[in-house]
Amino acid sequence: MHPRVASVKPEQDFTLLIHFTNGEVKRFDVKPYLETGIFKELKDEALFGSVKPFLGSIQWSNGSDICPDMLYLESVGVLRLRERTTASKIKE
């Protein structure tokens, strides 16, 4: 089982900044899905911004969701939270 979503932040470029339960921070690009089914509705920026963590994954207010394993496997690593904390302490 892969880590689950701890928090999610929608970005203006239709990507999601996701903090996972293992401390990793990754970016998931939603743009490839915006022409498919219910995800078409997410082109509306207000709706896209409604994303919230939900049962270890994410969900938008229209009911759209994405498998948590897919979020983890198909997102690009940004920085591990522990590394960022360590880097901050080194700068002090």
C-alpha positions in Angstrom: 0.0 0.0 0.0 1.3 3.4 -0.9 1.2 6.5 1.4 -2.1 8.3 1.6 -3.0 12.0 1.1 -2.5 14.1 4.3 -3.3 17.5 2.6 -3.8 18.9 -0.9 -3.4 22.4 -2.3 -4.8 23.3 -5.8 -2.4 25.3 -8.0 -3.4 27.8 -10.7 -1.9 25.6 -13.5 -4.3 22.7 -12.8 -1.8 20.8 -10.7 -2.1 19.7 -7.1 0.5 20.0 -4.4 0.0 16.9 -2.3 1.5 16.2 1.1 1.5 12.4 1.7 1.5 10.6 5.1 5.1 9.5 4.6 6.3 13.1 4.6 6.7 13.4 0.8 5.4 16.4 -1.1 4.5 15.7 -4.7 2.9 17.5 -7.6 0.1 15.8 -9.6 -0.8 17.2 -13.0 -4.6 17.1 -13.6 -4.5 18.6 -17.1 -4.4 15.3 -19.0 -7.7 14.3 -17.4 -9.6 17.6 -18.1 -11.0 16.2 -21.3 -12.5 13.1 -19.8 -15.9 12.5 -18.3 -16.7 14.2 -15.0 -13.2 15.7 -14.9 -14.2 18.2 -17.7 -16.1 20.1 -15.0 -12.8 20.7 -13.2 -11.8 23.3 -15.9 -13.9 25.6 -13.8 -11.2 27.2 -11.5 -13.6 27.5 -8.6 -14.6 23.9 -8.8 -10.9 22.8 -9.2 -10.1 24.8 -6.1 -12.7 22.9 -4.1 -10.4 19.8 -3.8 -10.0 18.4 -0.3 -8.5 15.3 1.3 -11.0 12.5 1.5 -10.5 9.1 3.0 -6.8 9.0 2.2 -7.3 10.4 -1.3 -8.8 13.6 -2.7 -12.3 14.7 -3.8 -13.8 17.7 -5.4 -17.2 19.2 -4.5 -18.7 17.6 -7.7 -17.8 14.1 -6.4 -14.8 13.6 -8.7 -12.0 11.7 -7.1 -8.7 10.0 -8.0 -7.3 6.8 -6.7 -4.7 7.5 -3.9 -2.3 5.0 -5.4 -2.5 6.8 -8.8 -1.9 10.1 -7.1 1.2 8.8 -5.5 2.7 6.9 -8.4 2.0 9.4 -11.1 3.0 12.6 -9.2 6.4 14.1 -9.3 8.4 14.6 -6.1 8.9 18.1 -4.9 10.6 17.7 -1.4 10.3 15.5 1.6 9.0 17.4 4.6 11.8 16.0 6.8 14.4 17.2 4.3 12.9 20.6 4.2 13.0 20.8 8.0 16.6 19.6 8.1 17.6 22.1 5.4 16.0 24.9 7.4 18.0 24.0 10.5 21.2 23.8 8.6 20.7 27.4 7.3 20.1 28.7 10.9 
